[in-house]
Amino acid sequence: MENHYLAIDVGGTKVKYGLVNHSGELVERGNQPTNRQNLKSFVAQLQAIIALYHDDIRGVGISLPVRVNHDTGTIHAGVMWSFLDGVDLKKALELDLPLAIENDGKAAALAELWVGELKGVANGLALVLGTGVGGGFVINGQLHYGAHYEAGELSFIYHKITTDRVSRFGFTGSAVEMIKEIATELELPDVHDGEKVFEFINAGYPQATRIFNQYAQAIALQIQNLQATVDIERVVIGGGISAQPIVTATIREAYESFYNGNPYINRMISHVDIVPGKFGNDANLYGAIYRLLLELNQEA
């Protein structure tokens, strides 16, 4: 396994990890609950995972839901990950192997750029639907970071001038909030049971369909806004719910309806292709390793 790399994807509830080979194939995987108690326990958890494979890997790639300054190595994090704010995680891990750290949305975009639906696409977007909305722009064939490594922080797009979180794309585009709303409407015992919610959506239950269609329209509207801003060829829908074919299909249908029915738009703004991501919940694992390979190639 000397040609393998260890990928770690840190989420709010679980840390997923797996071995990825140089060809971009995930050959082994595991997961465990995320330890967010404090920096010391979090670092210890990552060190323990790395120790499981240390002697058989050439490097480690880590995906995190934080902003990573690749110039300084410093992490900038919000309330949920406040213990990581200002931390240089590479130094904290004290690892004697090559290590790369990437924002989760940008990792998803890198996965699609490497061996997914953005490979060969000059200008595109990976749109990741989860607890919030993450993403990464590919501009001229490369991941675009922006002046402060903040490009793709799509959760912070607002619909109107307000501090109300329901006016933020991170709320209206949240797959978790959509599932919760449908589960509450249907009086399901577990409001986080996405599989059960999609059973009702796929079966065409009116209450589920109404909320889901509103959700898809909110996504489609922001895709149009982003297309008018950046001018991209393709949008790749990622996140766990992208494994459900109805998700991309309904978002695409909502976008087509708006685009084709609005002459102010379709006469001036080019149509964008909307496709499901190749990797679903595994995208960040692939993307973290591609970031590592890019850094190693740059050093070489």
Secondary structure, 3 states (H helix, E strand, C coil): CCCEEEEEEECCCEEEEEEEECCCCEEEEEEEECCCCCHHHHHHHHHHHHHHHHHHEEEEEEEECCEECCCCCEEECCHHHHHHCCCEHHHHHCCCCCEEEEEHHHHHHHHHHHHCCCCCCCCEEEEEECCCEEEEEEECCEEECCCCCCCCCHHHCECCCCCCHHHEHHHHCCHHHHHHHHHHHCCCCCCCCHHHHHHHHHHCCHHHHHHHHHHHHHHHHHHHHHHHHHCCCEEEEECHHHHCHHHHHHHHHHHHHHHHCCHHHHCCCCCCEEEECCCHHHHHHHHHHHHHHHHHHHHC
